[in-house]
């Protein structure tokens, strides 16, 4: 690594050590207290269900597995035009 970049990186790591440790602890505490899916507001959960198939809706409702979300600035997955509708299938096919 470039020595200047390395020095800057070390300074940032040192300067942020306490705040980063506090942030990471807050994230661990939050994760332990409540599963993230249960913290979705009704509106967000309704949007998540809207674009799903019947089987996917059943899986989400059962909380039986992990979910992968593709989020864009314009919420294209759920728009009327659904330009990214086929992305999950394409990603799964490549996995």
N, C-alpha and C positions, 0 to 999 in steps of 0.2 A: 504494500500500500504506500502511496505517496506520503512522505514524512509530515508534510504540512497538514494533509487530510487526517492523518493518524493523530496528530496533536490536537487538532480541533475536535475530533471525535472523542478523544479522551477527556477533554475539557467539558464537553457537553454531557458525557456520561457521569463525570464527577459532580457537575453542577446540578444535574437532575436526579441524582441517586435517591435522595430522600423523597422527593415528590413522586418519582416513579414507583418506589416501594409502596408508598401510600396508595397510589392509584391501583397497583396490582393487587394489594390487599382488599381494596374496595370491590374490585372485580371478582375476587375469589369469594368474598362474603356474599355478594349479590348472587353469584352462581349457586352457592350452597343454600341460600334462603329460598329461592324461588326459581323453578325451571323457566327459562326465558319465554317459552311459548305461552305459559300461563299469564304472562304480563302483557300480552297483546291486548290492545283495546278492542272492543267489539267491532268497531269499524275496520281496524286493520285485519282482524281475523276474518271478517266477511270478505274483504278484498282478497285475502289469501285463498279462501275457498272458491271464490268466483271463477277463477281460471282453471280449476282442477277438475280432473275426471271424477267419476263416482268412486272409483277405487282409491284414488288419491285422497279424496275427502274423508273416506272411511279411515285411512291410515293416519291422517292428521288428527281426526277426532279421537282416535284410539291412543294417540301419542306413542305409537309403537316403534318409531324410528326417527332417525335424524332427517332434517329437511335441508335442501340447498335452495337458496334464493338468488335470483339474478335481479338486481335492482338497478334501474336506470334513472337518470335525471327526470325523465318524462313519464315514468310509470308505464312504459310501453307494453309490458307483459299483459296488462289488464285493459289497455285501451281498446276501443272498438276495432281498430285496425290490426292489433296484435302482431306487430312486425317481428317480435322475438318469440312468437308462439312455439316455433319448432326447436328453439335452442335447447331446451332440456333433453329432448330426444336425441339431438345431435351430440350433446355432451355425453349422454349415457352411452351412445353407440361407440364413442371413442375411448371410454373408460376401460 
